[in-house]
Amino acid sequence: MSDRTAVYLTLRQADFERHAELFEYRDEEETLPNALIKLSFFDVNPDMPEVKSPLHNHFIPHDWEIEANSYMEGGIERLRILADGSRQLTISDSLDGHVNLEEVIAAYELNELKNFIETKKQQQAISWEDQEIIMQARADAEAYLNGLSDADFNAVVTQTIVEPSRATREQATRYLIDTSYLPDCITRHIVEAFSLKMPPAQDAATFEFKLIDESASVEDDVIGRVDNTMGLGLRVEFDGYGNPDADNRYLVCFEKLDNDLRAIVYADVNTDEPTHIISFTGAKSDALSAE
């Protein structure tokens, strides 16, 4: 019996270049779209701790695919780094993302199909496109930390790292970025970059966004939606605001009428009439004073 097989590792080109020493003994490499690279290792222990452990320790997102053979089953492990700095690990014996038809039928017969689908969605790794947004935001967060004065940086470390440490500033920065112990300002920096990602072009008529409350906890942030599918205006609504029983829960409607760009504001939940109509005529660029 053999415990050796082929392993295929997919990761970001940037991570491959940054940690090139880990992949010295690869057999093949293939450049993929979206700045990804696929490395092949033949006739190896499928665990490959000399490579796999550092991938986890350095928070390197990747797909770890084990090829099935006569002696072992294949499968794929996907590690992703989420917006809050935590790790998402999904393991599947299905390389194509398909689900077992018998499981679907069983869930349907038990009237649990909706829960079954939601569970499968939660087990699905985030896309490489979304991962790139998060990793770029983490890089921006690292640049933010590097730009702090020593006093401000030490204050962040003191507030975040429970046990005293003799780590250098560079080591402390990597610790903050590579663990879930991110200070509030850095977590918001990452979450904001991720949550404001626009949806695909075909869904651009409506999209969801999050407003970050800079003076309060994450629980005080608010989810909103922009909709331009109703009439010619652009409508904005927020969770927890407006009449939940009304067809239109929006708070602000932007429209162009008689060559006048204006905002119609509904600031009173107890009336269907607008409380304010604001004209932007005075905000036109050609109305700017020469002084």
C-alpha positions as CSV (number, residue, x, y, z in Angstrom):
1,M,0.0,0.0,0.0
2,S,1.3,3.5,-0.9
3,D,0.7,6.6,1.1
4,R,2.0,8.9,-1.7
5,T,0.1,10.7,-4.4
6,A,0.0,14.0,-6.3
7,V,-0.8,17.3,-4.6
8,Y,-1.9,20.5,-6.4
9,L,-1.5,23.8,-4.6
10,T,-3.3,27.0,-5.9
11,L,-2.4,30.3,-4.3
12,R,-1.9,34.0,-5.1
13,Q,1.1,34.9,-7.2
14,A,2.0,37.6,-4.6
15,D,2.2,34.9,-1.8
16,F,4.1,32.6,-4.0
17,E,6.8,35.2,-4.6
18,R,6.8,36.3,-1.0
19,H,7.4,32.8,0.3
20,A,9.2,31.2,-2.6
21,E,11.5,29.2,-0.3
22,L,8.5,27.0,0.7
23,F,7.9,25.8,-2.9
24,E,11.5,25.0,-4.0
25,Y,10.7,21.3,-4.6
26,R,7.7,21.8,-6.8
27,D,7.5,19.6,-10.0
28,E,5.4,21.9,-12.2
29,E,3.9,25.4,-12.0
30,E,1.0,26.9,-14.1
31,T,0.0,30.5,-14.2
32,L,-3.8,31.0,-13.8
33,P,-6.1,33.9,-14.3
34,N,-6.7,36.5,-11.5
35,A,-3.0,36.5,-10.5
36,L,-3.1,32.9,-9.2
37,I,-0.5,30.2,-9.7
38,K,-1.0,26.4,-9.5
39,L,1.9,24.2,-8.2
40,S,2.2,20.5,-8.7
41,F,4.0,18.1,-6.4
42,F,4.2,14.5,-7.6
43,D,4.7,11.3,-5.5
44,V,4.5,13.0,-2.2
45,N,3.0,12.6,1.3
46,P,-0.4,14.3,0.8
47,D,0.0,16.2,4.1
48,M,3.4,17.7,3.2
49,P,3.9,19.4,6.6
50,E,7.0,21.2,5.4
51,V,4.7,23.2,3.0
52,K,1.2,22.9,4.5
53,S,2.1,24.0,8.0
54,P,3.8,27.3,7.0
55,L,0.8,28.1,4.7
56,H,-1.5,28.0,7.8
57,N,1.1,29.7,10.1
58,H,1.6,32.6,7.6
59,F,-2.1,33.0,6.9
60,I,-1.6,32.3,3.2
61,P,-5.0,31.6,1.4
62,H,-4.8,28.5,-0.8
63,D,-6.5,25.4,-2.3
64,W,-4.8,22.1,-1.4
65,E,-6.0,19.4,-3.8
66,I,-5.1,15.8,-3.2
67,E,-5.3,13.4,-6.2
68,A,-7.2,10.2,-5.6
69,N,-5.6,6.9,-6.4
70,S,-6.0,3.2,-5.7
71,Y,-5.0,3.7,-2.1
72,M,-6.6,6.9,-1.0
73,E,-9.5,9.2,-1.6
74,G,-9.0,12.6,-3.2
75,G,-10.3,15.9,-1.9
76,I,-9.7,19.5,-1.6
77,E,-9.0,21.8,1.4
78,R,-9.5,25.5,1.0
79,L,-8.1,28.1,3.4
80,R,-9.4,31.7,3.1
81,I,-8.7,34.7,5.3
82,L,-11.8,36.6,6.2
83,A,-12.4,40.3,6.5
84,D,-12.1,40.2,10.3
85,G,-8.7,38.5,10.2
86,S,-10.0,35.0,11.0
87,R,-9.4,31.9,8.9
88,Q,-12.1,30.0,7.0
89,L,-11.2,26.3,6.4
90,T,-13.4,24.2,4.2
91,I,-12.7,20.5,3.4
92,S,-14.6,18.6,0.7
93,D,-14.3,15.3,-1.1
94,S,-15.9,16.9,-4.1
95,L,-13.6,18.9,-6.4
96,D,-16.3,20.4,-8.6
97,G,-18.4,21.8,-5.8
98,H,-21.4,19.5,-6.5
99,V,-23.5,18.1,-3.7
100,N,-24.8,14.6,-3.3
101,L,-28.3,14.1,-4.9
102,E,-29.4,11.7,-2.2
103,E,-28.6,14.4,0.5
104,V,-30.7,16.9,-1.4
105,I,-33.7,14.4,-1.7
106,A,-33.4,13.6,2.0
107,A,-33.5,17.2,3.0
108,Y,-36.5,17.8,0.7
109,E,-38.4,14.9,2.2
110,L,-37.7,16.3,5.7
111,N,-38.8,19.8,4.7
112,E,-35.2,20.9,5.5
113,L,-34.2,21.9,2.0
114,K,-33.8,25.6,2.8
115,N,-31.6,24.9,5.9
116,F,-29.6,22.3,3.8
117,I,-28.9,24.9,1.2
118,E,-27.9,27.6,3.7
119,T,-25.5,25.1,5.4
120,K,-23.9,24.3,2.1
121,K,-23.5,28.0,1.4
122,Q,-21.7,28.5,4.7
123,Q,-19.4,25.6,3.9
124,Q,-18.5,27.2,0.6
125,A,-15.2,29.0,0.5
126,I,-15.2,32.7,-0.5
127,S,-14.2,33.3,-4.1
128,W,-10.6,34.2,-5.1
129,E,-12.0,37.6,-6.2
130,D,-13.3,38.4,-2.7
131,Q,-10.1,37.0,-1.2
132,E,-8.0,39.4,-3.2
133,I,-10.1,42.4,-1.9
134,I,-9.5,41.3,1.7
135,M,-5.8,40.7,1.2
136,Q,-5.4,44.1,-0.4
137,A,-7.2,45.6,2.5
138,R,-4.9,43.8,4.9
139,A,-1.9,45.2,3.0
140,D,-3.5,48.7,3.4
141,A,-4.0,48.0,7.1
142,E,-0.3,47.0,7.4
143,A,0.7,50.3,5.7
144,Y,-1.6,52.1,8.1
145,L,0.2,50.5,11.1
146,N,3.6,51.3,9.6
147,G,2.6,54.9,9.3
148,L,1.8,55.3,13.0
149,S,4.2,57.1,15.3
150,D,6.0,54.9,17.9
151,A,3.7,56.2,20.6
152,D,0.5,55.6,18.7
153,F,1.7,52.2,17.6
154,N,2.7,51.2,21.1
155,A,-0.8,52.3,22.3
156,V,-2.4,49.9,19.7
157,V,-0.1,47.1,20.8
158,T,-0.9,47.7,24.5
159,Q,-4.7,47.7,23.8
160,T,-4.6,44.6,21.6
161,I,-1.9,42.2,22.8
162,V,-2.8,40.9,26.3
163,E,0.6,39.5,27.3
164,P,3.6,41.8,27.3
165,S,6.0,41.1,24.5
166,R,9.6,41.9,23.6
167,A,8.8,41.6,19.9
168,T,10.2,44.1,17.5
169,R,7.8,46.6,15.8
170,E,7.9,44.5,12.6
171,Q,7.1,41.3,14.5
172,A,4.2,43.1,16.4
173,T,2.8,44.4,13.1
174,R,2.8,41.0,11.5
175,Y,1.2,39.6,14.7
176,L,-1.6,42.2,14.5
177,I,-2.2,41.5,10.8
178,D,-1.9,37.7,10.9
179,T,-4.2,37.1,13.8
180,S,-7.8,37.9,14.7
181,Y,-6.5,40.3,17.4
182,L,-6.9,43.2,15.1
183,P,-7.5,46.6,16.8
184,D,-10.8,48.2,16.1
185,C,-9.5,50.8,13.6
186,I,-7.7,48.1,11.6
187,T,-10.7,45.7,11.6
188,R,-12.9,48.5,10.4
189,H,-10.4,49.4,7.7
190,I,-10.5,45.8,6.4
191,V,-14.3,45.3,6.8
192,E,-15.1,48.6,5.1
193,A,-12.9,47.8,2.0
194,F,-14.6,44.4,1.7
195,S,-18.2,45.4,2.4
196,L,-18.2,48.3,-0.1
197,K,-17.3,46.0,-3.0
198,M,-19.7,46.6,-5.8
199,P,-21.6,43.5,-7.1
200,P,-21.3,42.2,-10.7
201,A,-22.4,44.6,-13.4
202,Q,-25.6,42.7,-14.1
203,D,-26.7,43.4,-10.5
204,A,-25.7,47.0,-10.4
205,A,-29.3,48.3,-10.4
206,T,-29.5,47.3,-6.7
207,F,-26.7,46.7,-4.3
208,E,-26.2,46.5,-0.6
209,F,-23.6,48.4,1.5
210,K,-22.6,49.0,5.1
211,L,-22.2,52.3,6.9
212,I,-19.5,52.1,9.5
213,D,-20.2,54.0,12.8
214,E,-16.8,55.4,13.6
215,S,-17.7,56.3,17.1
216,A,-19.4,53.1,18.3
217,S,-19.2,49.4,18.2
218,V,-19.7,47.2,15.1
219,E,-23.3,46.5,16.4
220,D,-24.2,50.1,15.7
221,D,-23.2,49.9,12.0
222,V,-26.1,50.0,9.6
223,I,-26.9,48.1,6.4
224,G,-28.4,50.0,3.5
225,R,-29.4,49.4,-0.1
226,V,-29.4,51.5,-3.2
227,D,-32.2,50.8,-5.8
228,N,-32.7,52.4,-9.2
229,T,-35.1,49.9,-10.6
230,M,-38.2,51.9,-9.6
231,G,-39.0,54.7,-12.0
232,L,-36.2,57.1,-12.9
233,G,-35.0,58.0,-9.4
234,L,-32.3,56.5,-7.2
235,R,-33.6,55.4,-3.8
236,V,-31.7,54.6,-0.6
237,E,-33.1,52.6,2.3
238,F,-31.6,51.4,5.6
239,D,-32.4,48.5,7.9
240,G,-34.3,49.6,10.9
241,Y,-35.6,52.8,9.3
242,G,-38.8,53.6,7.5
243,N,-42.1,51.9,7.6
244,P,-41.6,48.1,7.4
245,D,-45.1,47.6,6.1
246,A,-44.8,50.1,3.3
247,D,-44.0,49.1,-0.3
248,N,-41.3,51.8,-0.3
249,R,-39.1,52.0,2.8
250,Y,-36.6,54.4,1.3
251,L,-35.4,57.5,3.3
252,V,-34.0,59.4,0.4
253,C,-34.9,59.6,-3.3
254,F,-32.6,61.4,-5.8
255,E,-34.3,62.5,-9.0
256,K,-33.9,64.9,-11.9
257,L,-37.0,66.9,-12.6
258,D,-37.3,70.0,-14.8
259,N,-33.6,70.2,-15.0
260,D,-33.4,70.3,-11.2
261,L,-31.3,67.6,-9.4
262,R,-32.9,67.2,-6.0
263,A,-33.2,64.9,-3.0
264,I,-36.5,64.0,-1.5
265,V,-36.1,63.1,2.2
266,Y,-38.6,61.1,4.3
267,A,-37.5,61.8,7.8
268,D,-40.8,61.0,9.6
269,V,-41.9,57.3,9.7
270,N,-45.5,58.3,10.5
271,T,-46.2,60.1,7.2
272,D,-46.0,59.2,3.6
273,E,-45.2,62.8,2.6
274,P,-41.6,64.0,2.3
275,T,-40.3,66.1,5.1
276,H,-37.6,67.9,3.0
277,I,-37.0,68.5,-0.7
278,I,-33.5,69.7,-1.3
279,S,-32.5,71.3,-4.6
280,F,-28.8,71.0,-5.7
281,T,-29.0,73.8,-8.2
282,G,-26.7,75.9,-6.0
283,A,-24.2,73.0,-5.9
284,K,-23.6,73.0,-9.6
285,S,-19.9,73.3,-10.5
286,D,-20.5,76.3,-12.8
287,A,-22.1,78.1,-9.8
288,L,-18.7,78.2,-8.0
289,S,-17.8,81.7,-7.0
290,A,-14.6,83.1,-8.6
291,E,-13.5,84.5,-5.3
